[in-house]
Amino acid sequence: MTDPIKYFASRVSAHEMNRREFIGRSMAAGLTLAAATSLYGKSAMAQEPKRGGHLKLGLQGGSSTDVIDPAKSSSQFTFAMNRNWGDTLVESHPTSGLAVPALAESWEPNADASVWTFKIRKGVEFHNGSELTIDDVIKTLNRHTDEKSESGALGVLGSIKGIENKGGDLVITLSEGNADLPLLLSDYHLVIQPGGGYDDPSSGIGTGPFKVDNFEAGVRATFVKNENDWRSDRGYVDSVEMIVMNDATARMAALSSGQVHFINRVDPKTVSLLKRAPNVDIQTTSGRGHYVFIMH
């Protein structure tokens, strides 16, 4: 398979290219119609996730000071926890970085992007069985924007002047126009909680694909599948166990031996050794983090 075709196939597997676009581009790159059609089917099926089972992750970034309260999340471990049990209004697309709908199914700014109207998704249940309402959304945002808040998102939302319910829609008024407001609302601290999280911010009750089963700060967190998840394209496993492994060597050993199925923060200096391990797949993803090599 040529490099362009490999790239097109990877886009299909990531659900970023449809059938018509794939076949058209593949034929332009030299494939026949029959070959392109066959390859599309294989590519579409290649990454089809399997359901069920128990997923174990060995993650760097956990601490004995970690808490479930998303407002106080400050580590990679709590970031991953939040994504298991909670949802934000908006998500950032993993490859394009563009804002995509989550608990807000759509949004519209006024002419100068100083007033934004968000339509909140209907029929979404929290883990405790209560239905998501616009009041939950407003209270959550108010908790994070209060000047006395300890939320890590307080600075991000500093330009918000007003948050209100207008005809069942969420309306946010800014002190000045900002075309990036939807992306700001994807901040991982801004997990929507019942009642805004005022009563019990560390309850772990959200709308995410998994429910918090147990949490030991600096040790592990376990989750079970949310059977009433509003999305069908996630939550494929029955349970998840996140284990704090801050030592890079320990993480590599755990993955190589099968103790865990996934690790993060693979050391660039030793990644070549890990590639030699059987049944280990190294995934390279882009992000804001970077390593610095000091040259002497």
DRENLO-418234 format. One record per atom (N, C-alpha, C, CB): y, x, z. Coordinates in steps of 0.05 Angstrom, whole numbers, padded with zeros to 5 digits, always signed. Glycine has a CB too. Example, Ala and Ser with C-alpha at 12.3 -4.5 7.8 and 13.67 -1.06 7.14 Angstrom:
BEGIN
-00114+00264+00156-00090+00246+00156-00066+00264+00156-00089+00226+00181-00045+00257+00142-00021+00273+00143+00001+00258+00157-00012+00282+00114
# end
This chain:
BEGIN
-00024+00017+00000+00000+00000+00000+00025+00018+00000+00000-00019+00025+00044+00013-00018+00068+00029-00020+00086+00024+00004+00082+00024-00046+00105+00042+00009+00123+00039+00031+00139+00013+00030+00142+00062+00032+00151+00005+00007+00165-00020+00007+00148-00044+00014+00177-00025-00021+00123-00044+00004+00105-00066+00009+00097-00067+00039+00079-00065-00008+00093-00043+00051+00087-00042+00079+00110-00054+00096+00082-00012+00088+00135-00047+00087+00158-00058+00101+00160-00088+00099+00184-00045+00090+00155-00098+00074+00156-00127+00071+00134-00141+00088+00151-00135+00041+00110-00128+00089+00088-00140+00105+00095-00140+00134+00063-00123+00101+00109-00119+00144+00117-00118+00172+00137-00140+00178+00128-00091+00179+00155-00146+00159+00175-00168+00162+00161-00195+00164+00195-00167+00139+00140-00198+00148+00125-00224+00150+00111-00226+00177+00104-00225+00127+00099-00205+00186+00085-00205+00212+00104-00211+00235+00071-00178+00217+00129-00202+00232+00149-00207+00253+00163-00234+00249+00169-00185+00253+00153-00250+00229+00165-00276+00223+00194-00274+00214+00163-00294+00247+00201-00252+00200+00228-00248+00191+00231-00251+00160+00238-00220+00199+00209-00258+00147+00209-00261+00118+00190-00284+00111+00202-00235+00102+00199-00303+00094+00182-00325+00087+00165-00318+00063+00198-00350+00082+00147-00337+00055+00128-00333+00034+00142-00327+00007+00109-00356+00031+00162-00344+00001+00176-00341-00025+00189-00314-00027+00196-00364-00029+00203-00306-00006+00218-00280-00007+00198-00257-00009+00235-00277+00018+00176-00259+00006+00156-00237+00006+00144-00233-00022+00134-00242+00026+00135-00255-00034+00123-00254-00060+00143-00244-00081+00111-00281-00068+00167-00254-00080+00187-00245-00099+00193-00215-00097+00213-00260-00095+00197-00205-00073+00203-00177-00070+00179-00159-00076+00213-00172-00041+00155-00169-00069+00131-00153-00075+00126-00150-00105+00107-00165-00061+00131-00172-00120+00127-00171-00149+00148-00153-00161+00129-00199-00161+00172-00153-00150+00193-00135-00160+00186-00106-00155+00220-00142-00147+00170-00102-00134+00161-00074-00127+00136-00066-00142+00157-00072-00097+00125-00084-00158+00102-00076-00175+00076-00091-00171+00098-00048-00171+00075-00109-00151+00050-00124-00147+00048-00147-00166+00048-00133-00118+00023-00155-00173+00019-00179-00189+00022-00203-00170-00010-00179-00202+00025-00227-00182+00028-00251-00166+00004-00256-00149+00032-00276-00185-00020-00252-00159-00045-00257-00144-00046-00237-00120-00070-00253-00161-00040-00212-00125-00041-00192-00104-00020-00198-00082-00037-00164-00115+00004-00205-00091+00025-00211-00072+00018-00235-00055+00052-00216-00086+00007-00256-00067-00001-00280-00052-00023-00274-00032-00011-00302-00072-00043-00258-00040-00064-00250-00022-00054-00234+00001-00086-00235-00037-00036-00215-00005-00026-00197+00016-00009-00212+00036-00010-00174+00003+00006-00232+00026+00022-00249+00044+00005-00262+00065+00038-00270+00028-00018-00273+00056-00036-00287+00075-00047-00268+00096-00059-00299+00060-00054-00243+00087-00064-00224+00106-00042-00215+00126-00075-00199+00091-00018-00211+00116+00004-00202+00133+00012-00224+00153+00028-00195+00116+00011-00249+00144+00019-00271+00162-00001-00274+00184+00021-00297+00146-00027-00267+00179-00048-00270+00199-00051-00245+00216-00074-00277+00185-00041-00222+00207-00046-00197+00220-00037-00196+00249-00033-00174+00205-00014-00209+00254-00003-00208+00281-00006-00234+00296+00025-00199+00280-00024-00252+00286-00028-00277+00300-00039-00273+00328-00047-00296+00283-00023-00279+00348-00032-00273+00376-00055-00291+00384-00008-00277+00395-00072-00280+00402-00094-00295+00413-00086-00306+00440-00119-00276+00415-00096-00329+00446-00089-00342+00471-00110-00337+00493-00086-00372+00467-00101-00337+00518-00119-00334+00540-00119-00305+00550-00146-00342+00533-00132-00302+00573-00135-00275+00584-00114-00268+00605-00135-00255+00562-00117-00244+00616-00099-00234+00637-00085-00209+00626-00114-00228+00663-00059-00208+00626-00044-00185+00616-00033-00168+00639-00021-00194+00598-00039-00142+00639-00029-00124+00660-00010-00104+00648-00053-00110+00674+00013-00102+00661+00034-00083+00651+00041-00063+00673+00059-00099+00643+00043-00038+00665+00052-00017+00683+00080-00009+00676+00033+00008+00682+00100-00016+00693+00128-00013+00686+00143+00005+00704+00141-00040+00686+00160+00021+00691+00179+00038+00705+00203+00021+00713+00188+00062+00688+00216+00027+00735+00241+00014+00742+00240-00004+00766+00251-00002+00719+00217-00007+00779+00216-00024+00803+00225-00010+00828+00187-00034+00806+00234-00026+00847+00245-00014+00872+00239-00033+00895+00275-00009+00870+00238-00022+00919+00233-00038+00943+00257-00057+00949+00228-00021+00967+00280-00052+00936+00303-00069+00940+00305-00091+00919+00329-00051+00939+00286-00093+00901+00287-00113+00880+00285-00141+00892+00264-00109+00860+00299-00160+00880+00298-00188+00888+00294-00206+00864+00324-00196+00903+00285-00230+00868+00280-00249+00846+00307-00261+00836+00261-00271+00854+00326-00264+00854+00352-00276+00847+00363-00262+00822+00372-00273+00870+00365-00276+00799+00374-00263+00774+00402-00253+00776+00372-00283+00752+00419-00264+00793+00446-00254+00796+00447-00226+00805+00462-00272+00815+00427-00218+00821+00426-00191+00833+00406-00173+00819+00419-00193+00862+00396-00181+00797+00377-00164+00782+00391-00139+00773+00365-00179+00758+00379-00116+00777+00392-00091+00770+00373-00070+00759+00407-00080+00793+00348-00077+00754+00328-00058+00745+00313-00068+00720+00309-00050+00767+00299-00050+00707+00282-00058+00684+00260-00077+00693+00270-00033+00671+00250-00073+00717+00229-00089+00727+00238-00118+00731+00217-00078+00754+00261-00122+00744+00271-00149+00749+00280-00162+00723+00294-00148+00769+00289-00146+00704+00296-00157+00677+00271-00169+00665+00307-00134+00659+00248-00154+00666+00223-00165+00655+00214-00189+00670+00202-00143+00655+00217-00189+00697+00210-00212+00713+00225-00237+00704+00215-00207+00742+00252-00234+00700+00268-00256+00692+00259-00269+00666+00297-00248+00690+00251-00252+00647+00242-00262+00621+00216-00277+00623+00240-00238+00602+00201-00271+00644+00175-00286+00647+00180-00314+00658+00157-00270+00666+00197-00316+00678+00199-00342+00691+00224-00359+00683+00200-00338+00721+00243-00346+00670+00268-00360+00664+00277-00359+00636+00289-00350+00682+00297-00376+00630+00310-00376+00603+00340-00376+00607+00301-00400+00587+00354-00364+00588+00383-00365+00586+00390-00386+00565+00395-00338+00579+00416-00392+00563+00425-00411+00543+00420-00401+00515+00454-00418+00547+00425-00375+00511+00423-00362+00485+00406-00337+00488+00452-00355+00474+00392-00329+00467+00378-00304+00467+00389-00286+00445+00348-00309+00462+00384-00260+00448+00391-00241+00428+00366-00234+00411+00404-00215+00441+00368-00237+00385+00345-00232+00368+00336-00203+00371+00352-00238+00338+00310-00197+00375+00301-00170+00382+00306-00149+00360+00272-00171+00387+00309-00157+00335+00314-00137+00314+00342-00139+00303+00294-00141+00292+00352-00163+00298+00379-00165+00286+00401-00164+00307+00381-00191+00270+00395-00171+00332+00415-00171+00353+00433-00196+00352+00432-00147+00350+00428-00214+00333+00444-00239+00331+00437-00259+00352+00440-00251+00303+00456-00276+00359+00451-00297+00378+00433-00319+00367+00478-00310+00388+00412-00326+00381+00394-00347+00372+00391-00368+00395+00366-00335+00364+00386-00393+00388+00384-00414+00408+00362-00411+00428+00381-00441+00394+00367-00419+00453+00347-00420+00473+00351-00447+00487+00349-00396+00494+00360-00448+00512+00365-00474+00524+00389-00488+00512+00369-00470+00554+00406-00473+00499+00427-00486+00483+00416-00486+00454+00455-00470+00484+00413-00509+00442+00401-00511+00416+00421-00506+00393+00388-00537+00412+00447-00508+00399+00467-00502+00379+00494-00499+00393+00469-00525+00358+00514-00488+00379+00541-00485+00390+00561-00484+00367+00542-00459+00407+00586-00490+00374+00607-00491+00355+00634-00483+00368+00610-00519+00342+00649-00464+00357+00675-00456+00368+00697-00473+00355+00680-00426+00364+00720-00473+00368+00744-00484+00355+00755-00462+00336+00765-00493+00375+00778-00467+00324+00789-00450+00303+00793-00421+00313+00815-00461+00293+00802-00417+00337+00807-00390+00347+00787-00380+00366+00835-00388+00359+00764-00393+00368+00741-00385+00385+00749-00383+00415+00731-00358+00376+00768-00400+00423+00776-00400+00451+00762-00423+00466+00806-00402+00454+00752-00443+00451+00737-00465+00463+00710-00468+00449+00754-00492+00462+00689-00468+00464+00662-00469+00452+00647-00494+00463+00646-00444+00459+00634-00508+00445+00618-00531+00452+00588-00525+00447+00627-00556+00436+00572-00528+00468+00543-00522+00466+00528-00548+00471+00535-00501+00487+00508-00552+00454+00490-00575+00457+00465-00565+00473+00481-00587+00430+00460-00577+00496+00438-00569+00513+00413-00583+00505+00445-00575+00543+00391-00567+00504+00365-00578+00495+00355-00600+00514+00345-00555+00494+00344-00621+00502+00333-00643+00517+00303-00640+00522+00339-00670+00503+00293-00653+00542+00265-00653+00547+00253-00628+00558+00251-00660+00523+00269-00611+00570+00259-00585+00582+00255-00589+00612+00279-00562+00576+00232-00581+00622+00225-00584+00650+00227-00557+00664+00198-00596+00653+00237-00558+00689+00235-00535+00707+00206-00534+00718+00256-00536+00730+00199-00511+00729+00172-00508+00740+00166-00528+00763+00168-00480+00751+00187-00538+00776+00182-00558+00798+00180-00586+00788+00205-00556+00818+00181-00590+00761+00177-00617+00749+00203-00631+00744+00161-00633+00767+00226-00621+00754+00251-00635+00748+00260-00628+00720+00273-00627+00769+00276-00646+00708+00285-00641+00680+00311-00626+00680+00288-00668+00666+00314-00608+00662+00338-00593+00658+00361-00612+00651+00335-00571+00636+00384-00609+00664+00407-00625+00658+00431-00607+00653+00413-00645+00681+00452-00618+00642+00476-00603+00637+00489-00595+00664+00496-00619+00620+00484-00611+00685+00495-00604+00711+00482-00578+00722+00489-00627+00731+00456-00574+00716+00443-00549+00724+00456-00526+00710+00413-00550+00718+00462-00529+00685+00475-00508+00669+00502-00501+00680+00477-00516+00640+00519-00522+00685+00546-00517+00695+00545-00504+00722+00561-00544+00696+00528-00513+00740+00527-00501+00767+00517-00472+00765+00508-00517+00785+00498-00466+00747+00489-00439+00744+00512-00421+00735+00466-00437+00723+00527-00429+00715+00549-00413+00705+00571-00410+00726+00560-00424+00679+00576-00432+00741+00596-00430+00762+00588-00410+00784+00600-00458+00775+00562-00409+00790+00553-00390+00811+00558-00362+00802+00523-00395+00817+00554-00357+00776+00558-00329+00766+00587-00322+00761+00542-00326+00741+00604-00342+00757+00632-00336+00751+00650-00338+00775+00642-00354+00730+00640-00347+00798+00656-00348+00822+00666-00320+00829+00639-00360+00846+00691-00318+00836+00703-00292+00842+00690-00278+00865+00732-00294+00847+00676-00293+00883+00662-00281+00905+00632-00275+00899+00664-00299+00929+00625-00281+00874+00597-00278+00866+00589-00248+00866+00592-00290+00839+00564-00243+00872+00553-00216+00870+00537-00213+00844+00534-00210+00894+00541-00231+00826+00526-00231+00800+00534-00207+00783+00531-00256+00785+00514-00195+00771+00518-00173+00753+00531-00182+00727+00492-00159+00746+00533-00208+00723+00546-00219+00699+00575-00227+00703+00530-00243+00688+00585-00223+00728+00612-00232+00734+00633-00220+00715+00619-00224+00763+00631-00194+00710+00650-00182+00692+00647-00191+00663+00646-00152+00693+00623-00197+00655+00618-00207+00628+00632-00233+00623+00588-00209+00623+00633-00250+00643+00644-00277+00640+00672-00280+00651+00626-00297+00655+00686-00257+00653+00712-00257+00665+00734-00273+00650+00722-00230+00668+00729-00278+00625+00750-00292+00609+00746-00322+00609+00748-00282+00580+00726-00332+00623+00722-00361+00624+00742-00375+00642+00693-00367+00634+00756-00394+00632+00776-00410+00647+00765-00436+00657+00801-00415+00630+00747-00448+00641+00736-00474+00649+00709-00479+00638+00755-00495+00640+00692-00493+00654+00665-00501+00646+00662-00530+00652+00643-00484+00660+00657-00547+00632+00656-00576+00638+00637-00591+00620+00684-00588+00635+00630-00615+00628+00613-00633+00613+00631-00652+00598+00593-00648+00632+00630-00652+00572+00645-00670+00555+00625-00686+00537+00666-00655+00538+00621-00711+00545+00603-00727+00529+00575-00717+00527+00614-00730+00502+00565-00703+00548+00538-00693+00548+00536-00665+00536+00521-00711+00533+00558-00654+00527+00557-00627+00516+00571-00608+00536+00571-00625+00489+00563-00583+00536+00575-00562+00552+00599-00551+00537+00555-00539+00559+00622-00552+00550+00647-00541+00537+00657-00519+00554+00668-00564+00533+00660-00495+00542+00670-00471+00556+00697-00464+00544+00650-00448+00555+00717-00462+00561+00744-00454+00552+00750-00426+00561+00766-00474+00563+00759-00409+00543+00765-00381+00549+00795-00376+00550+00752-00363+00528+00803-00354+00564+00831-00347+00565+00841-00337+00538+00835-00326+00586+00823-00328+00521+00830-00320+00494+00805-00322+00477+00842-00291+00494+00809-00323+00451+00786-00326+00433+00766-00303+00435+00795-00329+00405+00740-00310+00433+00719-00289+00434+00696-00299+00417+00710-00283+00463+00692-00287+00394+00671-00296+00376+00643-00288+00386+00675-00283+00348+00642-00271+00407+00616-00262+00417+00607-00277+00442+00618-00233+00424+00620-00299+00449+00612-00314+00473+00582-00321+00473+00629-00339+00476+00571-00331+00452+00542-00338+00453+00525-00314+00460+00533-00348+00426+00531-00290+00450+00516-00266+00457+00520-00259+00487+00524-00243+00440+00544-00263+00497+00549-00257+00525+00532-00275+00543+00579-00261+00532+00526-00299+00534+00510-00318+00550+00480-00311+00549+00515-00346+00540+00473-00291+00533+00445-00282+00533+00440-00261+00555+00438-00270+00506+00461-00254+00570+00458-00234+00592+00435-00242+00610+00485-00232+00608+00418-00222+00617+00394-00229+00631+00398-00239+00660+00376-00204+00633+00422-00236+00670+00428-00248+00697+00431-00278+00696+00454-00235+00708+00438-00289+00672+00446-00317+00670+00423-00336+00665+00466-00319+00647+00402-00332+00680+00379-00350+00679+00387-00378+00691+00354-00338+00695+00382-00399+00676+00389-00426+00685+00369-00435+00706+00389-00446+00661+00380-00443+00729+00363-00451+00752+00370-00480+00761+00367-00432+00776+00351-00494+00773+00357-00521+00782+00379-00520+00803+00332-00535+00793+00399-00538+00799+00422-00538+00818+00438-00513+00817+00412-00542+00846+00434-00497+00796+00449-00472+00794+00439-00449+00810+00478-00477+00801+00418-00454+00826+00407-00433+00843+00421-00430+00869+00407-00407+00829+00439-00449+00876+00454-00447+00901+00436-00449+00925+00476-00468+00901+00417-00468+00925+00401-00472+00948+00381-00450+00953+00386-00498+00945+00368-00440+00932+00348-00419+00936+00347-00402+00911+00319-00432+00941+00366-00383+00908+00368-00367+00884+00344-00350+00878+00392-00349+00886+00327-00345+00899+00303-00328+00895+00278-00344+00893+00301-00308+00917+00280-00370+00887+00256-00387+00885+00239-00380+00861+00265-00416+00883+00251-00368+00840+00236-00362+00816+00229-00387+00800+00211-00348+00823+00242-00410+00806+00238-00434+00791+00256-00435+00767+00242-00459+00809+00245-00435+00743+00260-00435+00719+00247-00452+00698+00265-00407+00709+00252-00445+00673+00240-00460+00650+00223-00441+00632+00261-00473+00634+00217-00417+00642+00204-00397+00626+00174-00402+00622+00207-00370+00639+00161-00385+00606+00133-00389+00599+00113-00385+00622+00126-00371+00577+00123-00372+00643+00105-00366+00666+00118-00374+00692+00096-00337+00666+00102-00381+00712+00111-00388+00739+00106-00364+00757+00098-00414+00749+00124-00359+00775+00120-00337+00795+00098-00345+00813+00146-00332+00811+00078-00328+00815+00055-00332+00833+00058-00316+00859+00029-00325+00819+00066-00291+00856+00070-00273+00879+00089-00251+00872+00043-00262+00889+00104-00241+00891+00123-00220+00886+00124-00201+00911+00151-00230+00880+00118-00176+00906+00121-00155+00927+00140-00134+00916+00093-00142+00934+00164-00134+00927+00185-00116+00917+00175-00087+00917+00210-00118+00934+00179-00073+00895+00171-00046+00892+00141-00041+00888+00179-00031+00916+00126-00063+00887+00097-00061+00884+00087-00076+00859+00082-00072+00909+00090-00102+00858+00080-00118+00836+00092-00146+00836+00049-00119+00837+00088-00159+00813+00095-00188+00811+00073-00200+00794+00124-00192+00798+00064-00224+00801+00044-00238+00786+00054-00265+00778+00017-00240+00803+00044-00274+00755+00053-00299+00743+00029-00315+00732+00074-00294+00721+00032-00341+00731+00012-00358+00718+00025-00374+00696-00003-00376+00739+00010-00382+00677+00021-00396+00653+00034-00422+00661-00002-00401+00633+00057-00428+00649+00071-00453+00652+00059-00472+00631+00102-00450+00649+00043-00491+00639+00030-00509+00620+00049-00529+00607+00008-00524+00634+00073-00531+00618+00093-00550+00607+00116-00536+00594+00104-00568+00629+00111-00512+00584+00132-00497+00571+00143-00512+00547+00121-00469+00562+00169-00511+00543+00181-00525+00521+00178-00511+00494+00211-00529+00526+00168-00487+00494+00163-00472+00469+00134-00467+00466+00179-00445+00469+00124-00469+00441+00096-00464+00435+00091-00436+00425+00086-00484+00415+00112-00420+00420+00109-00394+00408+00110-00371+00429+00130-00389+00387+00103-00377+00454+00103-00356+00474+00083-00365+00496+00131-00351+00486+00080-00348+00517+00062-00355+00538+00033-00357+00529+00070-00382+00550+00024-00337+00513-00002-00338+00502-00024-00332+00522-00004-00319+00479-00019-00316+00542-00039-00309+00562-00039-00328+00585-00036-00280+00572-00061-00328+00601-00063-00346+00623-00048-00336+00648-00092-00350+00631-00046-00309+00650-00033-00298+00673-00022-00270+00666-00052-00297+00697-00002-00262+00681+00010-00236+00677+00013-00221+00704+00038-00238+00663+00007-00196+00704+00011-00179+00727+00028-00155+00720-00017-00170+00739+00051-00153+00733+00069-00130+00729+00067-00111+00752+00098-00140+00725+00059-00087+00747+00055-00067+00768+00076-00045+00766+00026-00054+00766+00089-00039+00789+00109-00018+00789+00096+00009+00787+00127-00020+00815+00102+00024+00766+00092+00051+00761+00115+00068+00753+00069+00051+00740+00129+00080+00772+00153+00095+00766+00147+00123+00756+00171+00096+00790+00123+00133+00761+00115+00160+00752+00104+00158+00724+00094+00172+00772+00116+00174+00706+00109+00173+00678+00080+00181+00673+00127+00191+00661+00071+00201+00688+00043+00211+00685+00023+00189+00694+00038+00236+00701+00030+00176+00715+00013+00154+00725+00011+00131+00706+00022+00144+00753+00034+00125+00693+00034+00103+00673+00016+00110+00649+00062+00098+00663+00019+00135+00640+00002+00143+00617-00027+00143+00624+00011+00171+00608-00034+00152+00648-00062+00153+00656-00073+00125+00658-00065+00168+00683-00057+00106+00669-00066+00079+00672-00071+00066+00645-00045+00063+00688-00054+00071+00626-00058+00060+00599-00082+00072+00586-00033+00064+00582-00085+00098+00587-00107+00112+00574-00134+00103+00585-00104+00142+00577-00135+00097+00611-00160+00090+00624-00166+00060+00622-00160+00098+00652-00147+00044+00612-00151+00015+00610-00143+00000+00635-00179+00010+00603-00131+00014+00655-00123+00001+00679-00101-00020+00674-00113+00021+00700-00084-00014+00654-00063-00033+00645-00064-00035+00615-00035-00024+00655-00053-00056+00604-00053-00061+00575-00027-00051+00562-00057-00090+00569-00006-00047+00578+00020-00041+00566+00036-00024+00586+00036-00067+00559+00051-00004+00576+00070+00010+00593+00096+00012+00578+00059+00038+00600+00117+00018+00593+00143+00022+00580+00152+00051+00585+00165+00002+00592+00175+00058+00574+00187+00084+00578+00167+00108+00574+00200+00085+00605+00155+00109+00551+00137+00131+00545+00154+00157+00542+00120+00126+00520+00147+00178+00556+00162+00203+00555+00159+00215+00527+00151+00223+00576+00182+00220+00513+00181+00231+00486+00167+00258+00485+00209+00235+00475+00167+00273+00507+00154+00300+00507+00124+00298+00507+00164+00315+00531+00113+00276+00515+00084+00273+00518+00072+00251+00501+00076+00269+00546+00089+00238+00484+00080+00215+00469+00058+00223+00449+00103+00202+00454+00059+00248+00439+00039+00258+00420+00011+00258+00433+00046+00285+00410+00010+00264+00459-00015+00264+00474-00026+00236+00476-00012+00277+00502-00009+00217+00481-00017+00190+00485-00028+00178+00459+00006+00173+00495-00017+00187+00436-00025+00177+00410-00055+00184+00405-00008+00189+00388-00065+00205+00418-00092+00214+00413-00112+00196+00428-00096+00243+00421-00103+00181+00448-00121+00165+00464-00132+00142+00447-00107+00154+00489-00158+00136+00449-00170+00114+00434-00159+00087+00443-00200+00114+00436-00156+00070+00423-00147+00042+00429-00119+00040+00440-00166+00029+00448-00102+00061+00436-00074+00060+00445-00056+00058+00420-00067+00085+00462-00038+00039+00420-00020+00035+00398+00009+00040+00408-00022+00006+00386+00023+00059+00396+00050+00065+00404+00070+00048+00387+00056+00095+00401+00086+00032+00400+00106+00015+00387+00133+00027+00391+00104-00014+00396+00148+00033+00370+00175+00043+00372+00195+00021+00366+00179+00067+00352+00212+00016+00385+00232-00005+00382+00260+00007+00387+00227-00028+00401+00280-00005+00373+00307+00004+00377+00319-00009+00401+00324-00002+00351+00339+00004+00413+00352-00007+00436+00377+00010+00443+00333-00008+00460+00390+00002+00465+00414+00016+00473+00409+00041+00489+00431-00003+00490+00385+00044+00500+00378+00067+00515+00374+00092+00498+00354+00063+00532+00378+00115+00510+00375+00140+00494+00368+00163+00513+00400+00146+00478+00356+00183+00502+00350+00208+00517+00369+00229+00507+00321+00216+00513+00376+00247+00526+00394+00270+00519+00378+00296+00522+00419+00270+00537+00378+00312+00501+00366+00338+00502+00388+00359+00502+00346+00342+00477+00391+00374+00524+00412+00394+00526+00403+00420+00513+00419+00398+00556+00418+00429+00493+00411+00453+00479+00426+00477+00491+00418+00450+00449+00410+00498+00498+00423+00522+00509+00420+00545+00489+00409+00530+00536
# end
